[in-house]
Amino acid sequence: MNNRTDHGFLILADVSGFTAFVTTTELEHGSEIIAALLDEVVGHLSPPLEIQEIEGDAVFALGGETSPLPKTRLLEVLEGAFAAFKTRQRAMQDVETCYCGACQQIGTLDLKMVVHHGPFLRHTVGGRSRVTGTAVILVHRLLKNGLGRTGGYALLTEPVLRSLGIDATQAGLPAHTEYYEHLGDVRCFVRDLTPPLSPLGRGQGEGAGLHPQAIA
């Protein structure tokens, strides 16, 4: 068996409002809209991240030990993907002349991201690369969280901040804890992605505003 353990970032970029959108609008145009928006996300996550899978309304990406992504650029890459999503969304709205339900509800969609850092097992099933492990389960569970927020955000687990060397208090990231059966309490921090968006490092040097510090 071709199994090996890797360690790194696990990212899910998920389209918020997807279920309501696809169940109440025209299937053909709705699918085209979601595909176009996810294409933007994929194009800005990879490279440097590795796209593991497209899971309906979500992109599952990895940044393993051999990833070319410097840790200090992770949040910059995520914010760039979010900005690309919103730019494409606005552009589609601006030129849209179709009056079907799907085309008229493009603006109801948003993007949220959940990020975890930990070990995962790489293996091959049916000739396709797969990953498994507790970290994989956890990042997927975090998509269903109790934040109740509207607009784009990134939910970062405590191991993510520890790996990035970010002090949550100094970076102004509010804490949030989720509980899942068999996984227990999962301490997370929330980074707002809604405009005005200031990608890390723009005009101030990479990582500006995050106050990186080692976390014990």
Beta strands, then each sheet from edge to edge (+ up, - down):
strand 1: 4-16
strand 2: 50-54
strand 3: 58-63
strand 4: 110-125
strand 5: 128-132
strand 6: 153-157
strand 7: 175-180
strand 8: 184-192
sheet 1: 2+ 3- 1+ 4- 5+
sheet 2: 2+ 3- 1+ 4- 6- 8+ 7-
end
